[in-house]
């Protein structure tokens, strides 16, 4: 396909990975059935009396949410899928230990890495990170 020709990219073609060793090795998170991504920003009202009633605000922080949803995977011995187990390591931790390394790879091989803290939900994780 020539450069500048764009195609729609299916979410199921993306690969989500997690690292427990400072990005030396990556483990794929398997069993995913849904993938979502959204950028977000937080702003602060900076309006004061000199603004003649016109609201003003400034962006104070930016981030991104990535929603990974899928099947709970385990083998016949009860061992978890290694990628899911690695995500749970961060999801169960607190403080600095809850921040892990995540990587998303597009079907064309573009990699997006971030430091993020996953939050456990009943059937999925919300991976909240920076610099995706």
N, C-alpha and C positions, 0 to 999 in steps of 0.2 A: 504494500500500500504506500503510495507516495506521501512524503511529508506534507502536512497541511490538510490531509484527508482525515476526517474524524469519524469514528464509529462509536456506537453506544456500547458501554461496557457493563456487562452483567455483574451484579454483586457476587454471584457464586463463583466467579473466576478469580476473585481476590484471595490472597493468602494472608492469614493472621499468624504471627509468631511472637513468642515471648522468650526472653533470655534471663537466666539466673546468674550469669557470670560476666557481668559488665560487657555484654555484646560480643563475647568471644564465640559463643555458639548460640544458635537459634533453634527453637523447637516449635513446630507447627501446632496450632490449636485446631484439633480435628473435631468433626461432628457438627460444624456450624451449619445452620439453616437460614440465618438472616444476618445481615450486616448493614449497619447504618452509620452515617458520618455527618456531623454538623459542627460548624464553627460557631463560637459564641464570643460575646464581649460584655464587659461590665462597665457601666458609665456612672459618673458622679455628677450631680447637679452643681454647676459652678455659677449659677445665677446670683447676682447681688443687686443692691439698690441702684447702681449706676447703669444697669442694663435696660432701664425704662420698660420693665415688664416683659421683656423678651427672654424666653428661657435659653439657657446655655448649658452645655454639658461637655465632658471630656471622657474619652475612653481611658480607663484606669488599668484594665487587664484584658487579655485575650486568651482564648483557649479553644479546645475542641473536645467533643464527645464522640466516641465511637461505640456503637452498640453491637455486641457480639451475642448472638442467641443461637442455641443449638441443643442437641441431644446430650444427655449425661452419658458419658462413655466409660465402661469398665470391662475388663476381660473376665474369663471364667474363674480367676482367682480373686477377683474383686479389686485388682489394681486399676487405677485410673489411667486414662489417656495422659501421657506425659505433658502435653501442652496444656490441657485443662488443669492438671495438678499444679503446674507452674503458675498459672493464673491464680489459682486458689491460694497458693503460698503468699502472694501479694495481697489478695482480697482479705485474708484472715489476719494479716499483720497490721500494726499501728505505727504511727510516726514515720520516720525516715525508712523503716523497713517495709512500708506499704508501697513505696515508689519503685516500680519496676521498669524494665526496658521492653518496649513493644515495637514491632515492625509490621507494617502493612505493605504488601507488594501487589501492584496492579498486574493485570494480564500481560501488559507489555514490558514488565520488569522494573517499572519505576518504584523505588522503595521510599517509604515514609517512616521514619523512626521517631520515637518520642519516649520521654520519661513519663510514666503515668501511674495512677492509683486506681485499680479496678474496684468497683463496688458490686458486691454479689446481689443478685435478684433471684427470684424463684426459678426462672428458666434461662437467665442470661446474665451477662456482665455488662456494666457500663464502664468503659475504659476512659478515664478522664486524663487528658494529657496536654502537653504544650508542644508546639513546633511540629505538628503533624503536617 
